[in-house]
């Protein structure tokens, strides 16, 4: 039985007011869970990554500037959008405004460009506003949702050129195209990427090496909706060990749960099409993650907070 308390616990961003001090966020968009009740948050409009321990009232800047300043040099980020933290607490950041992915090694104060050139473009060594990012821990290959190129790129460790593994460099709703991909999840059991296909209002599965996707959730035609089988601008997706799918259905203000192989979802967090600031409501939920006990963590972008929902 999979059930969650519908009342969330605010673990960061208490009060919900936007700001740039160490206890606040300004449009948080992504979260990575660390060890020992810690987590990392992409603080988009503050151009930084915050490190937080559950129970603390404030975080520490571990990438970008604590002052919330943007920039193009190695010590800065500009509108970061995606995050992956490896087993050694090295931080990979999709530096969207600088059109690249930066690696911030654990304990360092500057990043190293590991994908993209810093100049927007559609060549295989370029990115155009990268978003979600994930790494295959066994091969160290990075997979990057290249938002405004409507594709997913892979970069092997140390490579300066990427390979397009999903999409076709143009936006569209057919099964050979993507439309502004945002969140991605690497499903090692099926050797595939599960992609939050934001502009087409659906979740799709793209097997690595395939030339097209199959539908996981949402409308295959790319139309939006707020029913149990439709989505409205999904931004985040994750899977549990049983293959069940969890979707941050951003503009429907809810987290949808789809049992493995099923197209009809259940709202497990939030109230469909009703934004709010109470502990049972969400406002533009952007990312959803699971810990090893299958507790849910939601980045509630609209109210600048992180919520934890306990499984019971």
N, C-alpha and C positions, 0 to 999 in steps of 0.2 A: 504494500500500500504506500503510495506516494502522496503525502499531504503536507501542506505548509501552513503555518500560522499566517493569517491574512493581515495581521498587524505587524508592521515593520519596526525594527529597532534602528534608530539613527546612529550610525557608528562614526560618521564624519560629516562636517558641515552643519552642525546643530544650529538651528535658527533659520537656515535656508537663505540668508541674505548674501548677495554677491559681494565679494571683496577680495583684497589681495594680501591680507595678513595671514599668518600661519594657520589660523583656525578656519579659514574661509576658502571657498572656490568661486571661480567665475566661469560658469559653463563647463563642468566636468563632463568628460565623454567616454573614458575607458578606465578599466580597473584590471589589475593583475594581482592575484593572491600570492603572498609570500609565505614563508615559514613562521611558526610561532605567533599566529594571530596578527600578522602584518599584511599590509597591502600597499599597492602603488596606484596612484590616480593621475590620469592626464587632466591637467587643469588648463583647458583650451585657451581661454581669453587672458589667462595669466602667463601663458607661454612657458609652462614648467611642468615637471613631474614631482608629485608630492609622495613622500614615504610616511606611512601612518601605522601606528600600533593600536589595535582595538582597545578601547578604554581611555586612550589619550584624547585630549581636547584640541590638539593641534598637530600639524605634520611638519616634516622637514623636506626641504627642496633637495632632490638628488639629481636632477637634470634641468638645465635652464637656470634662470636667475630667480632667487627668492624675491627680488624687487619687482617681479612680473614684467621685466623689460624684454622686448623682442629683439632679435638680431640675426645676423647671417654668419657670424664667426663661430668657432668651435665651442665656445662656452655658452652659446645662446640657442634658443628654439624660437620658432615663429609659428603660431597656431598648430601645435602638435595635436594629432588626432588618434593615433593608435599606439599600442604598447604591448611588448612581450618581455617577460623577465625569465631568464634561464635558471638552471639549478644552482648556478654560482652567483646569482643576484646581479648578473650583468643585464643592463637595460637597453632594449632596442626600442627606438622611438620613431614613429612616422612623423617627420618634421614637415607637415603639409605645406606651410607657407614657404619653405625653402626647397620643396620638391625633391626630398631625399629621405633616406632612413639613416638615423644616427645610432651608433653603438656607444653607450656610456658604460665603460667597465666599472665594476663594483669599486666604489671609493674614489673614483676620479671626478674632476670638476670640469672636464671638457669631453666632447663627443668626437667620434670618428665616423666619417661618412662611409657607409658600407653598401649603399644602393642609391642609384640616381646620381646626378651630376650637380644638383643645385640649380639647374636651369630647366624650366618646364619643357617637355617635349614628348614625342611618342616613339622615339627610337628605342632599341632594346637596352640601351644604357641609361635611359631617362625615365622619369616619372612625372606625373602631373597631378599634384595634390593626393599623395598616398594616404590611405586611411588604415583599415585593419591590418594587422600583421601577426604572423604566427611562424614558429620555427619547428621543423622536424628534429627532435632532440637526438635522433640516431644518426642523421646525416648532416645536421647543422644547416640544411637548406632553409632559406627564408621564403615565405610566401606573402606577397604584399598586394592588398586591394588597391589598385591604381585607379582611384575614384573617377577622375575626369578623363582618363583614357579608356574607361569602361572595360577593364581587363584585370586579371590577376597575373602578376609576374613572379617567377621564382628566381632566386639567386643562390647558387651554390656557394659554400664557404670560400671567401677570398676572391670571388669572381667580380669583375667590373661590368660584365654584360649579363643581362637577365634573359629569361626565356618566358614567352607568353604561354601560360598553361590553361587559361580560361578567358573567354571573351574574344573579341575580334577587332579591337581598336575603334569601334564605333558603338554608339548607343542603340539599343533596340530591345524588343520584347520576344524575339524568336529564340529558339533553344540553342542557337549558336552565338547569341549575343548576351551581354550584360548591360545593365543600365545603372550607372553610379553605384558600384559595389561598395559596401561599408564594412560590416563585420565579417570575419571568416573564421572557420573552425576546421582544423585538420583532423579528419576521421581516419585514424591509422588502420582500423579494422576493415574498412572498405577501400583504402588507398584513394580517398577522395577529399575534396574541399567542399564544405557546406557554406554557402555564401548568402549573406543578407543582401538581396538584390533591391536596394533601396528604391530606385526610380521605377522599377517594375512591380513593386509591392508584393514580392514573393521571396521565398527561400528556395534555393536550388542546390542540387548536388552535382558537382562536376568531378567525375573520376579522372585522376591524373592520367594523361595520355589519350583521353577521349576528346572528341571534337564537338560535343554538345552536352547540355545538362538535362537532368530529369528533375521534375518538380517535387519538392518536399512539402511545402505549405504555401497557401495563398492561391491567387488566381493565375492560371497558366497564360491568360491573355494580357496580363500586366495591369489590370484594373484594380483599384483600391476598394476597400469596404470595411465594415465593422462587424460582420457576422462571424460565426464560429469557423468558417472556411476561408475567410479573407483577411487581409492585412492592410495596413495603411502606413507606408514608409517605414518598413522594419529596418532597424539599424544594428541589432546585435543578435547573435545566435550561438548557442552552445548545446552540447549533447551530454547525456549521462552514460555510464558504462553499459546500460541496457539499450542504447540507441534512441532513447526518447529525446525529443527536440524541444528546446526552450527558446522563445523568441521575444526580443524586446520590440514590441509593436508600438513604435514611438508615438505616432500621431493618433493612435487609439488609446493611449495612456494606460497600457496594460502589458502584462507578461502572459504570453500564450504557451500552453503545454500541448504538444502533439505526441501521442504515443507512437512508438516506432512503427512506421508503415501506414499510419493513419493520416487522413487529410482534414479531419475535423478536430479543431482545437478546443481547449478548455481554458478559461481565464482563471489563473491561479493567484495573480497579484494585480491589484488595481481594479478600477471600475470602467468598463468599456465606454470610450468616448466621453469620459468625465474626468477632467483634470482637477487636481486639488492638492492641498498641502498637508492634509491629515496623514496619520501613520498608516491608513488603509488605502490611500490614494497615491497616484503618480502623476507627474507632469513631464512629458517627453522622456520616458525611460529609454536610455540610450544603449546601455550594455547590461547583460545578465551573465553571471558566473556562478559556478557551483564549487563548494569545497568538498573534501573527501567524505563528509557526512551528508552531502546533498543539501546543505543549507544554501539558500539563494542570496546572492548579493546583486543589488541593482543600483546602477548609476542613474539617479533621478536628476537629469540635466536641468529641467525647468525650475527646480527648487534648490539647485546647488548643494545636493546632499547625497550621501551614500547610505542605503538602507540594507539591513540584513533581515531575512525572513527565515525563521527556524523551521526545519522539518520536524514533524512529530508523528 
